[in-house]
Each structure stands twice: as structure tokens, then as C-alpha cells.
Amino acid sequence: MRNNLSAKNLKRYLVMFLLLISTSLRAQQSDNEDGTYTNPVIWADFPDNDVIRVGDTYYMVATTMYFFPGVPVLKSKDLVNWEYASNAVQQFKQHPFYDLNGGNRYGKGQWASSIRYHNGKFHILFLTLDEGGFLCTATKAEGPWEIRKLVRPYYDAGLFFDDDGRIYIAHGYSKISVTEVDSMLAPIGKDSVVFDKVQRRGLEGAHVYKINGYYYIYATYGGGDGYQCCLRSKNIYGPYEEKIVLRDDMNLHGMGVHQGALIETQTGEWWSIIFQDRIGVGRVPTLQPVQWVDGWPMVGKNGRAVVTYTKPNTGASAPVRVLPTSDEFNESKPGIQWAWNHNPNDSAWSLAARKGYLRLTTSHIATDLTTARNTLTQRIFGPFSDAVTELDVSRMQAGDMAGIAVLQLPHALIGVKAGEQSKFIVMENAGKIIDSIALGKRQVIFFKASVNTIRNQAHFYYSFDNRNFIPIGDTLNMQFNLKMFTGNRFALFNYATRKPGGNVDFNWFRMKTRQGPPNLFKASSLVQAEMYDEIHLARVKASADTSQPGEQDIAHLADGAWFRFNRVDFENGYKYLLLRVSPGQGHIDVYADKDSLHPIASVTLPAASTKAYTTIRVPVKQLTGTHQLTFKFTGNTAAGLNWFSFTNDPGK
């Protein structure tokens, strides 16, 4: 019977495999394929970035906290296109809470790593708040990695090998200390406070560089509205001067670009990989140019973080690369993109028990998803991610719950709940069952979790044929809750509430997100104004046009302000421009390409007698193909511009 079923389904699986390849179910790219890139360089939760160059390859490390395998090391040839090299820590056995035994490590675990290459070895230094400091070393970034506990921890540490052979660590919160250490990173002397005249609490994330005779400590005033500063001195122990090198909320009102690393390319250019908080999706790395002004590394361009910019000159071209997301579960272990929520119980999961399937077997009693072991997770990617999985529930036991979730606080899920006689499809949100329907005699079901990271919302669906998906339950309003301190993740789970021993089989997991150049927009789509490529004399603010959550405007426009979209595809052409604006005094002219004298459309702003937003429809000079659009404001009282689109519909 098994052989007959395999033969019968062979054609189906081949078709699905070809479909998978053709739709390229991988993460979004940042490379625009025209010599530019658009931030973020990875639209997913890779925070606390530190980056180095070894030869012609760049290496980045990020924070994963309580997810394992963790401490991801990525590599790139151009700082734009990244791929996984390894996860430095496979499991963390320093405390039973990492096994969800008697407690947990939510909001804690590994963070704020520092990566350096010295004497033929990679070094990754990191902290855990409860267990102390740790050092991982390897001769290759791909591993294998060795880990050892240090004699003491260093908070948000920056490891620095000086050119005289001495080793230092910069560390601290609100006051920065420098400690000289030996080759085992044990302190030789006392912690020396080198800077405590802070602008506000929260100075952290120190990384140390020696450039042209100066010691630089590149650090951040953290938080959602964080900003980047730099300290410099001729002596490692100070005294240090301080300068703000970037304070901007690129694309997202109130969310500063901060905490990262300085990198010099082979050709002498300087750049910074530095993250931005983006609420539900987490903290995403951006790539910013650096100009040296009076001996200070000024980040971005003219005081603003860049959105779209010319790629770094690394002396060689690099192909477009995107991180893996989907998994057919045909290998001996899950793909490198996966991480278990806390350490797994390796005896309770298998990719061999049923070839081509991930089997999760319940091994202990859990009260809910957050206490369940062997929950397999991976990052959500912006601006949207749709994740679908096929699940065989024929071997569940009464009291078991299995399915797919979006994991943070609050979390939500869709799954199958097994009773004594029947199984039910359930949707839970924040621990409450929102909807439930009988599964009947079916044993295979398809679940979908759909996430919009602009609106910070997730919705859930089920299907019996993988074609027609039926919505169920309500909306998860995603948060970045500091009790977890990570971006929301997709999670495959199976846990028991009565007795262990039941199991489920996941046939595959497929994620779809935006494909192709990120700054290419269809003219007929509703293009959000805050997705600009460049901006001048204007800023993003939260919109009062509250038809959808997460709405933002281009606002605070001064006379002569403009913002630009580099690539808008008009296809065969459109006759009208639609512009969603609030009242103001003045007008907005829209220019195509390099022509700054002859607008393709002009919009007179509605009178300021009302605060209501208006969708204005005006004729437009017809264009075909792809063009650059510049929206320029002239006037006294600025409006808020929410979105634009093009249409052939003349309206009423």
C-alpha cells in the first residue's frame, strides 16, 4: 500500500516541486539589480549587528536569545547580498530553563555579540544576563565552533585586538568601561570607566576601532527611538569626545536607525550595518554609507539614513542572493534558517521516521504554546510573508494541539485540537480560542499564516485541498514585547496537555514574500508614500488617515520639499493619478525621470477648512514602461501625503 501511494503521488510531488522552484519561495532581496540596493538589507529580525571583513568576505553576527541553533553568522561579498555561514551555538546547556524545564529564558539568553578575526581564528563574544559571558571560536566561519564560559560577563561588549598585541573589551550600559584582558578574555586590571557624560540613559552596544591614530567607540542610545553616536580619543582609556553620527527614523515614524558596526571595504569605502526597530517583524539591519568629516564617521547622507543607494564598491560584482525560508523536509536536518524555541528534545523530533516529513512527538505536558518544547521557528520577512504547511494529524492523542503559529507576546495560532472522539480546527489569539470547527474524518489539512509587517497584523486560514483557503478567527495585532525581545516568528508546533506520546507529520513548509527588486512598484498598485527611495525637506509621520493600521504620511514638507520613487512601472500607460492627501495650501507637481520643468501631473491641495483626507484624481501625461517619479511640494501649509496610484478609470 505504501509503495502504491508513493507512486500515485509522485507526479503530484514533482509538479509541486517545479512550482516551488518557479515561484522562488525564498526571502525578499535588497539588491535592485541596477547597481543600487534598498534598505533594509535583510527585512527580518537580525539585531545587534556586528560585522567584519576577512579578505574579500564580510561576516555578520546577530542576536537570537533563546532560539537554537543560534548566534547566526552570515557572509557576503558586497554587504548587500547575504547568506548563512553557520549557527555558532547549536544548543545552550547552561541552565535547565533553556530546556523549558522549570522555567524559561524568554527575553534573555544570548545577545549583543561582538565578532573579530585574530591570529587565524574567528572570535564571537556574547553575554547572557543569567549565565555570564561566553566566547565562541572557529578557524572557519562555517564552523565547527567551540564555546567556553568566561570568568566574568561583559555587558554589550566590543572585543578589540590592538596593534600592539594587547586585548581590550569595551562594555557597559549608560556608562562605558574599557577592560584590558588576557588571551582567555579574563580581566588583567580593573574596569576603567571611560565615558559617563551621557545624553540620556541607555548608551550601549559599544564596538571599538582604531583608525588613523584614534580609538573610536561606536555606540548607541538604544530604544525604539534610538540613535547612533561615536566616541573618540587618542588613548584607549580616554578622555573621549562624543558626537551624534546618525539620528533618523528612515521610513518609519519614531523608529531610529541605531546600533551596529563600521566596515571598510577593500577599495577604502566606509559603511555601517546598523539596525532599525520595525515592531512586529523585529529589528532589521540596514546598510548606510559613511563619510569621514573632521575625523568623525558620519552615517547616512546629509544627516539622513539612506533608503535606496549605490551599492558598495568592493572591487568585484556579487550575484543576487536571498536567504532560504521554505523547507520540503527532505534532508537529514531542518534547513539552516530554522531554530527551536529553546533547546529541543532531540528524541522527540525526526526527519527519518517518515521520509520527507518532519515528525514532532509530544514529550512532556505543556500548558500552552510558550511552554511547549520542540516548537520549530523561523523569522518572518517584510513587507509580507505567507506561510503554508501540510499537516498529517492521524496519530494525535486526546489533549494534543498541533499547527502553525505566529510567536511573540501575544501569540496566535491555527491548529488541530484532539478530543476523545473528535478533532477540531481551532484558532487561538492571546491564549483564547476565537473560533473552532469540527475536522470530521479528515486526517490531512493545510494551514496558512499570512503576515503584513507594515500593518503588524497576522491572519490565519485552513484548506483541505491547498487551493481554497478559508479564513478563521480574528486578527493578531503583532507586538514587539520586551518580555520576549525578539521579532515575531512562524512556528510549527505539537504539544500535549494530557499525556505525551502522540505525533504529527509536517510534509513541508513554504513561505512566500515579496520577490524581485524591492524598489520596483506597479503604477496601478496602491503605493505607500513612506516607501520612497529618496526624500528632501520632509519626514515621515504617523497618519491621521486611519483606514488601516500602520498608515504613515510624508509630512512636515517645507516649500521645495520632494520625495522620489526610482522605479514605477506604468506598463501600457495610465490616464489618471490618484493621490491621497490631507488639506494644505499649495500644490504638488509630479515629474518623470530627469525632467524638472514639465510635470506629468499637478495637484492643487484641498483647502484647509477640513482635516479630512481626500483622494484626488487628476489627468496625467501618459507614460509607458518604468520611470522615476519625483513629487515636489510648493506652498505654505504642508499636507500629509498618504499614498498614490495610477488608473484608467475617470471616476465620476
KOLMAR-485091 format. One line per 3 residues: number of its first residue (from 1); their letters; for each residue x, y, z of C-alpha. Coordinates in steps of 0.2 Angstrom, whole numbers, plus 2048, in hexadecimal, padded with zeros to 3 digits. Example, Ala and Ser with C-alpha at 12.3 -4.5 7.8 and 13.67 -1.06 7.14 Angstrom:
REM KOLMAR-485091
1) as) 83E,7EA,827  844,7FB,824
This chain:
REM KOLMAR-485091
1) mrn) 800,800,800  80E,80C,805  817,809,7F4
4) nls) 807,80C,7EA  803,81C,7F3  815,822,7F0
7) akn) 813,81E,7DD  802,826,7DC  808,836,7E4
10) lkr) 819,837,7DB  812,842,7CD  809,84D,7D9
13) ylv) 819,850,7E3  823,853,7D3  817,860,7CE
16) mfl) 817,868,7DF  82A,868,7DF  82B,871,7CE
19) lli) 81E,87D,7D4  829,881,7E3  838,884,7D8
22) sts) 82E,88F,7CC  827,89A,7DA  838,89B,7E3
25) lra) 831,89A,7F5  83F,8A2,7FD  842,8B2,807
28) qqs) 841,8C4,7FF  850,8CB,7F7  858,8DD,7FA
31) dne) 862,8DD,7EA  859,8E8,7DC  863,8DF,7CF
34) dgt) 868,8F0,7C8  877,8F4,7D2  86C,8FA,7E1
37) ytn) 865,8F2,7F0  856,8F7,7FB  855,8F6,80E
40) pvi) 853,8EC,819  860,8E0,812  858,8D2,81B
43) wad) 846,8D5,81F  845,8C9,82E  84B,8C8,840
46) fpd) 85E,8C9,840  862,8D5,84E  871,8DB,857
49) ndv) 87C,8DA,848  88E,8D9,848  898,8D7,837
52) irv) 8AA,8D4,832  8B3,8D1,822  8BF,8C3,81F
55) gdt) 8C7,8C4,80E  8BA,8C7,802  8AC,8C0,80D
58) yym) 8A1,8C9,819  89A,8C0,829  88B,8C5,834
61) vat) 885,8BF,844  874,8C2,84C  86A,8BE,85C
64) tmy) 85E,8AF,85E  85C,8AF,871  853,89F,875
67) ffp) 852,897,863  85E,889,85F  867,885,854
70) gvp) 86C,898,857  879,8A5,856  877,8A6,843
73) vlk) 886,8AA,838  883,8B1,827  88F,8B5,819
76) skd) 88F,8C0,80A  89A,8C6,7FC  892,8D7,7FA
79) lvn) 889,8DB,80B  878,8DB,801  876,8C8,7FD
82) wey) 877,8BD,80C  877,8AA,80F  878,89F,81E
85) asn) 88A,899,823  885,890,833  87D,891,844
88) avq) 88B,892,851  881,88A,860  877,87B,85C
91) qfk) 86F,879,86E  872,882,87E  873,877,88D
94) qhp) 878,883,89A  867,882,8A4  858,877,8A4
97) fyd) 84D,886,89F  855,885,88D  84C,874,88D
100) lng) 83B,87C,893  83E,872,8A2  837,87B,8B1
103) gnr) 837,88C,8A8  83D,894,899  849,8A1,892
106) ygk) 83D,8AC,888  844,8BE,887  855,8B7,88C
109) gqw) 862,8AC,885  870,8B1,878  871,8C2,872
112) ass) 87C,8D0,86C  88A,8C6,865  89B,8CD,85F
115) iry) 8A4,8C4,851  8B7,8C6,84D  8C4,8BD,843
118) hng) 8D5,8BB,84B  8E4,8AF,849  8DA,8A4,83C
121) kfh) 8CB,8A2,847  8B9,8AA,848  8B4,8AF,859
124) ilf) 8A2,8B3,85F  8A0,8BA,870  88E,8BB,877
127) ltl) 885,8BD,888  876,8B4,890  86F,8BE,89F
130) deg) 86D,8AF,8AA  87B,8A3,8A5  88A,8B0,8A1
133) gfl) 895,8B3,893  89A,8A6,885  8A7,8A5,877
136) cta) 8A5,89B,867  8B4,898,85C  8B6,890,84B
139) tka) 8C3,88F,83D  8B5,891,830  8A5,89B,831
142) egp) 89C,88B,82B  8A2,882,83B  8A4,878,845
145) wei) 8A3,884,853  8A9,881,865  8A1,88A,873
148) rkl) 8A8,88D,885  8A2,897,894  8AC,8A6,899
151) vrp) 8B1,8AA,8AB  8A5,8B9,8AA  898,8C2,89F
154) yyd) 89A,8D2,895  88A,8DB,891  887,8DF,87F
157) agl) 899,8DC,87C  8A5,8E1,86E  8B5,8D7,86C
160) ffd) 8C4,8E0,866  8D5,8D9,861  8E1,8E8,861
163) ddg) 8F0,8E9,855  8FC,8E7,864  8F6,8D6,869
166) riy) 8EB,8DC,877  8D9,8D7,878  8CB,8E2,87F
169) iah) 8B8,8E1,881  8AD,8F0,881  89C,8ED,88A
172) gys) 88F,8F4,895  87E,8FC,896  87C,90F,898
175) kis) 88E,910,89C  89C,908,891  8AA,8FF,899
178) vte) 8BA,8F8,891  8C2,8E8,898  8D3,8E1,893
181) vds) 8D2,8CE,892  8DE,8BF,88F  8DD,8B3,881
184) mla) 8CF,8AA,88A  8C5,8BA,88C  8C8,8BA,89F
187) pig) 8CA,8CC,8A6  8DC,8D1,8A9  8D8,8E1,8B2
190) kds) 8C8,8EA,8B8  8BA,8F1,8AD  8BE,903,8A9
193) vvf) 8AF,90E,8A6  8B4,918,896  8A3,921,893
196) dkv) 894,925,89E  88F,936,898  880,92F,88F
199) qrr) 873,938,886  866,92C,88D  865,91B,895
202) gle) 868,90C,88A  879,90F,882  87E,8FD,87D
205) gah) 883,8F2,86E  896,8F8,86E  8A1,8F2,860
208) vyk) 8B3,8F8,860  8BE,8FD,851  8CF,905,84F
211) ing) 8D0,910,840  8DE,91D,83C  8E4,91D,84D
214) yyy) 8D3,91F,856  8CA,913,860  8B7,913,85B
217) iya) 8A9,90C,866  89A,90A,85A  88B,909,866
220) tyg) 878,90C,867  86B,915,872  860,906,870
223) ggd) 84D,904,870  840,905,862  845,918,85F
226) gyq) 857,914,861  865,91D,858  878,91A,855
229) ccl) 886,923,85C  899,921,85C  8A6,924,869
232) rsk) 8B9,928,864  8C9,92A,86D  8DC,928,86A
235) niy) 8DD,91D,879  8D2,90D,87C  8CE,913,88D
238) gpy) 8C9,924,888  8C4,932,88A  8B7,92F,87D
241) eek) 8AE,93C,872  89C,938,86D  893,93C,85D
244) ivl) 882,936,856  885,92E,845  873,929,840
247) rdd) 862,92E,847  854,929,83B  845,91F,83A
250) mnl) 846,919,828  835,913,821  82D,911,832
253) hgm) 828,91F,83D  831,91F,84E  83B,910,84B
256) gvh) 84E,914,84B  85C,90C,841  869,907,84E
259) qga) 875,8FA,855  881,8F2,849  892,8F1,842
262) lie) 89E,8FB,837  8A6,8F2,828  8B4,8F7,81B
265) tqt) 8B3,8EF,80A  8C2,8E9,800  8C1,8F9,7F6
268) gew) 8C1,905,805  8AF,909,807  8A7,909,818
271) wsi) 896,902,81C  88B,8FE,82B  87F,8EF,82D
274) ifq) 873,8F6,83A  862,8F1,83F  851,8F9,840
277) dri) 842,8F3,84C  833,8EF,841  827,8E8,84E
280) gvg) 820,8D8,84A  82D,8D1,83E  83A,8D6,84A
283) rvp) 84B,8E0,848  851,8E0,836  863,8E4,830
286) tlq) 865,8F2,824  875,8F7,81A  87A,909,81B
289) pvq) 888,912,813  895,91B,81E  89E,92B,81A
292) wvd) 8AD,931,825  8AA,943,82A  8B7,94B,835
295) gwp) 8BD,93A,83B  8AB,934,83F  8A2,926,836
298) mvg) 891,92E,831  884,921,82C  878,923,81E
301) kng) 877,932,812  874,944,818  86F,93E,829
304) rav) 862,932,823  862,91F,822  862,91A,80F
307) vty) 854,90F,809  85A,90B,7F7  86C,90E,7F3
310) tkp) 87B,908,7E8  882,8F8,7ED  893,8F7,7F6
313) ntg) 8A2,8F6,7EB  8AA,8E6,7F0  8B5,8E4,7E1
316) asa) 8AA,8D6,7DA  898,8D2,7D5  88E,8C6,7E0
319) pvr) 87E,8BD,7DA  86D,8C0,7E2  86B,8B5,7F1
322) vlp) 85B,8B2,7FC  85A,8A9,80C  851,898,80C
325) tsd) 840,897,814  836,888,80D  83A,876,812
328) efn) 834,866,80A  83C,85C,819  845,850,80D
331) esk) 856,852,815  85D,84A,825  85A,85A,82F
334) pgi) 850,86A,82E  856,878,823  863,884,82A
337) qwa) 855,891,82C  84C,888,839  84E,889,84C
340) wnh) 845,880,85A  83D,88A,868  849,887,875
343) npn) 853,877,874  84B,868,86C  848,857,872
346) dsa) 851,84E,864  848,83D,868  838,845,864
349) wsl) 83A,84B,853  83F,842,843  842,844,830
352) aar) 845,832,82E  836,829,836  82C,82E,827
355) kgy) 837,833,818  832,844,812  829,849,821
358) lrl) 82D,852,831  826,848,840  823,851,850
361) tts) 81F,845,85F  819,84C,86F  825,849,87D
364) hia) 81E,852,88C  80F,85B,892  80D,86D,88D
367) tdl) 800,87A,893  801,884,883  80C,888,874
370) tta) 819,892,87E  81D,883,889  81D,876,87B
373) rnt) 82E,86E,876  833,86A,864  82A,879,85D
376) ltq) 834,87C,84D  835,88F,848  83C,89A,83A
379) rif) 83C,8AD,837  82D,8B6,82F  833,8C1,820
382) gpf) 82C,8D2,81B  822,8DA,814  817,8CA,814
385) sda) 819,8B8,816  80D,8AA,812  811,899,81A
388) vte) 808,889,815  80B,878,81C  803,866,81A
391) ldv) 800,85D,82A  7FB,84A,82D  7F2,849,83E
394) srm) 7ED,837,83D  7F8,832,84C  7F3,840,858
397) qag) 7ED,83B,86A  7DF,843,873  7E5,853,87B
400) dma) 7F2,856,86D  7F3,867,863  7FD,869,853
403) gia) 7FE,876,845  806,886,840  808,895,84B
406) vlq) 80F,8A7,84B  819,8A8,85A  81C,8B7,866
409) lph) 812,8BF,873  804,8BE,870  804,8AF,864
412) ali) 7F7,8A7,859  7F5,896,851  7EB,88B,846
415) gvk) 7EB,879,849  7E2,868,84D  7DD,865,85E
418) age) 7DA,852,862  7CB,84D,86D  7C6,83C,873
421) qsk) 7BB,838,864  7BE,847,858  7CB,853,851
424) fiv) 7C7,866,84F  7CF,874,845  7D2,882,851
427) men) 7D9,893,850  7E0,89B,860  7E5,8AD,863
430) agk) 7EE,8B2,873  7EA,8A2,87B  7D7,8A2,878
433) iid) 7CE,897,86B  7C6,8A3,85F  7BE,896,853
436) sia) 7BD,883,852  7B5,877,845  7B5,865,844
439) lgk) 7C2,85C,839  7B7,84D,836  7C0,83D,82F
442) rqv) 7CE,847,826  7DF,843,82B  7E9,84F,820
445) iff) 7E7,862,820  7EF,871,81A  7F2,881,825
448) kas) 7F7,892,81F  7FE,8A1,82A  7FE,8B1,820
451) vnt) 808,8C0,828  808,8D2,822  817,8DA,82B
454) irn) 812,8EC,826  802,8EA,82F  809,8DE,83C
457) qah) 7FB,8D2,83A  7F9,8C0,837  7EA,8B5,831
460) fyy) 7E7,8A3,830  7DF,897,824  7DC,884,821
463) sfd) 7D9,87A,811  7D6,868,80D  7DD,869,7FB
466) nrn) 7EB,876,7FC  7E2,881,7F0  7D2,888,7F9
469) fip) 7D7,890,809  7CA,894,816  7CD,8A2,823
472) igd) 7CA,89E,835  7CA,8A8,845  7D0,8BA,847
475) tln) 7DF,8C5,844  7EF,8C3,84E  7F6,8D5,851
478) mqf) 808,8D1,852  813,8D9,85F  825,8DA,864
481) nlk) 823,8D6,876  833,8D8,880  82E,8C8,88B
484) mft) 834,8BE,87B  83F,8CB,873  83F,8C3,862
487) gnr) 835,8C6,852  826,8BC,84E  829,8AB,847
490) fal) 820,89D,83E  81F,88E,848  81B,87C,845
493) fny) 815,873,855  80E,864,85D  80B,863,870
496) atr) 802,858,87C  7F6,85E,88A  7F2,84D,891
499) kpg) 7FF,840,88D  80E,83F,882  811,833,873
502) gnv) 806,839,865  80E,840,855  80B,849,845
505) dfn) 813,84A,834  817,85B,82B  819,857,819
508) wfr) 821,868,814  821,87A,819  821,887,80B
511) mkt) 822,89A,80D  81F,8A7,800  824,8B9,802
514) rqg) 828,8C8,7F6  833,8C2,7E7  83E,8CC,7DC
517) ppn) 845,8DE,7DE  83E,8E6,7ED  83C,8F7,7E6
520) lfk) 832,8F2,7D7  820,8F7,7D8  811,8F4,7CD
523) ass) 809,905,7C9  7F8,8FD,7CB  7FC,8F7,7DC
526) lvq) 7F8,901,7EC  80A,908,7EF  80D,90E,801
529) aem) 816,91E,801  822,919,80F  829,90C,804
532) yde) 833,91A,7FB  845,918,7F4  84B,929,7F8
535) ihl) 843,938,802  848,94A,805  841,957,811
538) arv) 833,94B,817  831,93D,824  826,92F,827
541) kas) 818,930,834  80A,925,83B  7FB,928,830
544) adt) 7EA,92F,836  7E2,925,827  7DE,916,832
547) sqp) 7D6,90B,825  7E3,8FE,828  7F0,8FB,837
550) geq) 801,901,834  7FD,90F,828  80A,91C,826
553) dia) 80B,92D,81D  819,936,814  817,946,81E
556) hla) 820,955,826  823,95B,814  82C,96C,812
559) dga) 82A,976,802  835,96D,7F5  834,95C,7FE
562) wfr) 834,94C,7F3  834,93A,7F4  838,92D,7E6
565) fnr) 834,91C,7E0  842,915,7D5  838,908,7CC
568) vdf) 825,908,7C8  81F,8FD,7BB  811,905,7B0
571) eng) 810,8F5,7A5  805,8FB,796  801,90C,79E
574) yky) 7F4,914,7A9  7E9,924,7A7  7E6,929,7B9
577) lll) 7F0,92C,7C9  7E8,928,7DA  7F0,931,7E9
580) rvs) 7EA,92F,7FB  7ED,93F,804  7E8,94A,813
583) pgq) 7E4,95C,810  7F1,969,80E  7F6,979,805
586) ghi) 800,976,7F5  802,969,7E8  80C,959,7E4
589) dvy) 814,957,7D3  819,946,7CD  828,945,7C1
592) adk) 82E,936,7B7  840,931,7B6  84C,940,7B4
595) dsl) 840,94C,7AE  83D,959,7BC  834,966,7B1
598) hpi) 825,95D,7AA  81B,954,7B6  811,945,7B1
601) asv) 803,94A,7BE  7FF,958,7C9  7F4,957,7D9
604) tlp) 7ED,966,7E2  7EB,961,7F4  7DA,962,7FC
607) aas) 7D6,971,806  7DA,970,819  7C8,972,81E
610) tka) 7C7,960,823  7D4,953,829  7CC,945,81F
613) ytt) 7D7,93C,813  7D2,93D,801  7D6,932,7F2
616) irv) 7DA,93D,7E4  7D8,938,7D2  7E1,942,7C4
619) pvk) 7E6,93F,7B2  7F8,939,7AF  803,93A,7A0
622) qlt) 803,928,79B  813,91E,79D  817,90C,799
625) gth) 825,901,7A0  82F,905,7B0  832,916,7B6
628) qlt) 839,920,7C4  82C,92B,7CD  830,93B,7D7
631) fkf) 822,943,7E2  826,955,7E5  81D,960,7F1
634) tgn) 81B,973,7EF  811,97D,7FB  80F,983,80D
637) taa) 805,977,817  80A,965,814  7FE,956,812
640) gln) 801,944,817  803,939,808  7FD,927,80C
643) wfs) 7FE,91D,7FB  7FD,91F,7E8  7F7,914,7DA
646) ftn) 7F4,915,7C7  7E4,910,7BE  7DA,910,7AE
649) dpg) 7CA,912,7B7  7C3,925,7B5  7B9,923,7C5
652) k) 7A9,92D,7C6
